[in-house]
Amino acid sequence: MLKSYLHKELIEAGCDEAGRGCLAGPVYAAAVILPKGVRLPLLDDSKKLNEATRDKLRIQIEKKAVAWAVGICTEREIEEFNILNCSITAMQRAVQQLGVRPQHLLVDGNRFKPYDLIPFTTVIKGDGKYRNIAAASILAKTHRDEYMKRLAREYPAYGFEKHKGYGTAQHVRAIDEFGYLDCHRKTFTLKELQKLHL
């Protein structure tokens, strides 16, 4: 069962990102402040839920949250500053956009950087432990998937609507056949990508 908060007495925002391990597209992050006692029966780590359930939860979270926001780092930023730094920056950008200032941040993972003098706690696999992080994981994932589906309509040969930019065999074959797009992160060479699917 997911815990509601780490610090009951504080306004606490959960933070998580989506798209860190992708070959294409931005990294998305979300920050969510949930009201005490909110009912979200289906809420869980986004990776454990199917797309239809995530989409349903997104509507509920955005409606019921005290505050929520989404931040991104672009592909070019990822190439310049690396994916770890950009994952953290995207979360900080989400926090910056919250309409309510949190008194504590609960961050998925084990790495974060101080932001705006707000105390924070990192939690490994926090999206499967805390409701506010799970909610953030849902928003980050669904907002990013929405973007990748738009990209799929623009570049139908790459199958973005299926793999969402991750390094599947289908995606690697498309890069091999049609080349890189501006949305691709050029950190890996094609030869390195092909090794993933030998």
GIWOLIN-V736374 format. One record per pair of residues at least 24 apart in sequence whose ideal C-beta (glycine too) atoms are under 7 Angstrom apart, sorted by the first residue. I is the first residue (numbers start at 1). J is the second residue. Records with the same first field share a line. If there is no record, write none. Layout:
I=J ; J
This chain:
2=43 ; 129 ; 130 ; 131 ; 134
3=129 ; 130 ; 131
4=131
5=132
6=106 ; 121 ; 130
7=104
10=103 ; 104
11=100 ; 102 ; 103
12=102 ; 104 ; 106 ; 132
13=95 ; 98 ; 102 ; 105 ; 132
14=106 ; 130 ; 132 ; 133 ; 135 ; 136
15=91 ; 94 ; 95 ; 105 ; 106 ; 107 ; 108 ; 133 ; 136
16=108 ; 127 ; 133 ; 136 ; 137 ; 140
17=87 ; 90 ; 91 ; 140
18=140 ; 141 ; 144
19=144 ; 165
20=83 ; 87
21=166
22=165 ; 166
23=165 ; 166 ; 167 ; 171 ; 184 ; 185 ; 188 ; 193
24=165 ; 183 ; 184 ; 185
25=75 ; 144 ; 147 ; 148 ; 151 ; 165 ; 183
26=72 ; 73 ; 74 ; 75
27=72 ; 73 ; 78 ; 83 ; 86 ; 87 ; 90
28=70 ; 72 ; 90 ; 140 ; 143 ; 144
29=71 ; 87 ; 90 ; 91 ; 94 ; 140
30=68 ; 69 ; 70 ; 94 ; 136 ; 139 ; 140
31=68 ; 69 ; 91 ; 94 ; 95 ; 98 ; 136
32=61 ; 65 ; 68 ; 132 ; 135 ; 136 ; 139
33=65 ; 66 ; 67 ; 98 ; 100 ; 102 ; 132
34=65 ; 66 ; 131 ; 132 ; 135
35=64 ; 66
38=64
43=131 ; 134 ; 135
44=134
45=127 ; 128 ; 134 ; 137
46=127 ; 137 ; 138 ; 141
54=138 ; 141 ; 142
55=142
57=138
58=138 ; 139 ; 142
61=135 ; 138 ; 139
66=100
67=98 ; 99 ; 100
68=139
69=94 ; 97 ; 98
70=94 ; 139 ; 140 ; 143
71=97
75=183 ; 184 ; 185
78=185
79=185 ; 186 ; 187
84=111
88=112 ; 113
106=130 ; 132 ; 133
108=133 ; 137
151=183
155=181
167=193 ; 196
169=197
172=197
